[in-house]
């Protein structure tokens, strides 16, 4: 197995999980494929990257943002539809609210709260500064609190 294949095997599940959180399960495989193909087309491929994980994570986020810009209209499918309010409904409502966050805020929330990265580590993966990640987290929490309280 060559370096490109080893790197892909090592990171594919994390990239797909990240893309799923950012764009949904239907688009995640296409997003990861587009990112990998683009990286392989560059001179040196994946093996030419000093640290492929941050590069690939940032590329997934950029691909999601690019696709959203091309669409110009974002629609989110509710994750759950139940007959009456239950604990599950509140959980599904929270997931729908998270899914409705802008991609950068959703990425920051996923990396820090689900993947348990520090804001500094998340910033490296997102290709921004730690203060920017903290700002995205603040905005995401504010939007979620407002939606849940209102």
Secondary structure as the mmCIF struct_conf table of DSSP 4:
data_model
#
loop_
_struct_conf.conf_type_id
_struct_conf.id
_struct_conf.beg_label_comp_id
_struct_conf.beg_label_asym_id
_struct_conf.beg_label_seq_id
_struct_conf.end_label_comp_id
_struct_conf.end_label_asym_id
_struct_conf.end_label_seq_id
HELX_RH_AL_P HELX_RH_AL_P1 UNK A 3 UNK A 23
HELX_RH_AL_P HELX_RH_AL_P2 UNK A 25 UNK A 41
BEND BEND1 UNK A 42 UNK A 42
TURN_TY1_P TURN_TY1_P1 UNK A 43 UNK A 45
HELX_RH_3T_P HELX_RH_3T_P1 UNK A 46 UNK A 48
BEND BEND2 UNK A 50 UNK A 51
HELX_RH_AL_P HELX_RH_AL_P3 UNK A 52 UNK A 71
BEND BEND3 UNK A 79 UNK A 79
BEND BEND4 UNK A 83 UNK A 84
HELX_RH_AL_P HELX_RH_AL_P4 UNK A 87 UNK A 99
TURN_TY1_P TURN_TY1_P2 UNK A 100 UNK A 100
BEND BEND5 UNK A 101 UNK A 101
HELX_RH_AL_P HELX_RH_AL_P5 UNK A 103 UNK A 109
HELX_RH_PI_P HELX_RH_PI_P1 UNK A 110 UNK A 114
BEND BEND6 UNK A 115 UNK A 115
HELX_RH_AL_P HELX_RH_AL_P6 UNK A 119 UNK A 126
TURN_TY1_P TURN_TY1_P3 UNK A 127 UNK A 127
BEND BEND7 UNK A 128 UNK A 128
HELX_RH_AL_P HELX_RH_AL_P7 UNK A 130 UNK A 149
#
